[in-house]
Amino acid sequence: MVVIYAGMTVILSLVNSLGESAVAGFGAAQRLDSIILLPAMALGTAVNAMAAQNIGAQKWGRVSQISKIGVIYNLAIMSAIAAVLFVCAEPLVKLFVRDQDSVSFGTSYLKTIACFYPFIGLNFILNGIVRGAGAMFQILVLNIISLWILRVPLAYWATSLYGDSGVALGIGLSFFISCLFSIAYYRWGGWKDKKLFS
């Protein structure tokens, strides 16, 4: 959580440089973001608990089944939420701010980031499975890569190219690329060989 919140503080400093309207719009979008991501977080917690039980029992077939079903549920739920958010972004932002420039920033941010919600949901699922095996350090490394090597530099880079709209694009691209890292570690990492007790 320290890694996550430290990274978001740096992102917020980037948004601050874009002006008051951007800060207000980003704040409204982040309030919605924290609610929207709850289903993905809940799914990640659920698969973590189920995977841990079956990993402990060495029932790897069930672990694989939990992973597949978790991924399917995530894609279905987060894609549906993303579609609703894309259509209803502006009225949702207006629940928190009224200034038109702030609403425009928040709406643009949400419409862009909505396209990447299924990918961050996949991160929650796959990292939840891996955590169930006790590979906590590996997940910490993946979070550091996601935030400090991908999200912060990509947000700055995209903002330098596209202005205000680059914030969401950079963050979204980091979701996508970190998802690829999570898939790679899930498929080929050594988490299945992790020994919690000797």
PyMOL commands that set and color helices and strands:
alter all, ss='L'
color gray80, all
select helices_A, chain A and resi 2-16+20-36+38-56+60-93+100-114+117-132+136-188+191-193
alter helices_A, ss='H'
color red, helices_A
deselect
rebuild
show_as cartoon
